[in-house]
Amino acid sequence: MSINIVTLVGRVGGDPDMKFFDSGKIVCKLTLAVNRRSRNDKPDWFTLEIWNKQAEAAGNYVRKGRLIAVKGSLKFDTWNDRQSGQLRSTPVILVDQWEFLDSKRDSEANGDYSPENF
């Protein structure tokens, strides 16, 4: 038996990056800042990938700074580096479910949650 379940709570680092395919599929990519236990530590940043109806909803409503919870699985995107030819990979959370944990008003008062500010 194997289990691959990831649950995260954090703030969205930027507005959604939406892609629409000829097949009718939709993908939404986001970054999520998840704080560590100590206030002195910088947050961990995760790349989120959301598909189809969940992606459409995220694209319409999720904005930078919103506090969200996500549940999904860990996958690794791999590619060949154009300059070195080496195989590269990056972890991505493939989101099955997401929900807001704040109100829109709360998120507007919380400031700038972009990677440059951490």
C-alpha positions in Angstrom: 0.0 0.0 0.0 1.2 3.5 -0.7 -0.2 6.9 0.4 0.5 10.2 -1.2 -1.6 12.9 0.5 -0.5 16.5 1.1 -2.4 19.0 3.1 -1.2 22.6 3.4 -2.5 25.9 4.8 -0.9 29.1 3.6 -1.2 32.4 1.8 -1.2 32.7 -2.0 1.9 34.3 -3.3 0.5 35.7 -6.6 -2.5 35.8 -8.8 -3.4 32.6 -10.6 -1.6 31.6 -13.9 -4.4 30.1 -16.1 -3.9 28.0 -19.2 -6.7 26.8 -21.4 -6.2 23.9 -23.8 -7.9 23.0 -27.1 -9.2 19.8 -25.4 -11.3 22.0 -23.1 -9.1 21.3 -20.0 -8.0 24.1 -17.8 -5.0 24.3 -15.5 -4.4 26.9 -12.8 -0.9 27.3 -11.2 -0.3 29.2 -7.9 2.4 29.6 -5.4 1.6 29.1 -1.7 3.7 30.4 1.3 3.4 28.1 4.3 4.8 29.5 7.6 7.1 27.4 9.8 6.6 27.0 13.5 9.1 29.7 14.4 8.3 33.3 13.5 11.9 33.9 12.6 12.0 31.2 9.9 11.1 32.1 6.3 8.1 30.3 4.9 8.3 27.3 2.6 7.0 28.0 -0.9 5.0 25.4 -2.8 3.9 25.3 -6.5 0.2 24.3 -6.8 -1.4 22.8 -9.9 -5.2 22.7 -10.1 -7.2 21.3 -13.0 -10.6 21.7 -14.7 -13.6 23.0 -12.6 -11.5 23.5 -9.5 -9.0 25.4 -11.7 -11.7 27.6 -13.1 -13.0 28.5 -9.7 -9.5 29.2 -8.4 -8.9 31.4 -11.4 -12.1 33.4 -10.8 -11.7 33.8 -7.0 -8.2 33.2 -5.6 -6.0 36.2 -5.4 -2.6 37.0 -4.0 -2.6 37.1 -0.1 -5.7 34.9 0.4 -5.4 32.3 3.1 -6.3 28.9 1.6 -6.2 25.2 2.6 -5.3 22.6 -0.1 -5.4 18.9 -0.2 -3.8 16.9 -3.0 -0.8 14.8 -3.9 2.9 15.4 -4.5 4.3 14.9 -8.0 7.5 15.9 -9.6 7.7 17.8 -13.0 10.8 16.8 -14.9 12.5 18.4 -17.9 15.9 18.6 -19.6 17.8 21.8 -19.0 18.4 23.5 -22.3 21.8 24.8 -21.4 23.4 21.9 -19.5 21.3 19.0 -20.9 20.8 17.7 -17.3 17.6 16.3 -16.1 15.9 18.7 -13.7 12.9 18.3 -11.5 10.7 20.4 -9.2 8.0 19.3 -6.7 4.4 20.3 -7.4 1.3 19.8 -5.4 -1.5 18.4 -7.6 -4.5 19.9 -5.8 -7.8 17.9 -5.5 -9.6 20.2 -3.1 -9.1 23.8 -1.9 -11.0 26.3 0.2 -10.7 29.8 1.6 -9.9 30.1 5.3 -10.3 33.9 5.4 -12.6 36.6 4.2 -11.7 38.8 1.2 -11.5 41.7 3.6 -9.0 39.9 5.8 -6.7 39.1 2.9 -6.7 42.7 1.7 -5.4 43.9 5.1 -2.6 41.3 5.4 -0.1 42.9 3.0 2.1 41.6 0.2 2.8 37.9 0.1 5.2 37.7 -2.8 8.4 35.7 -2.7 10.5 38.9 -3.0 9.2 40.1 0.4 10.3 37.0 2.4 
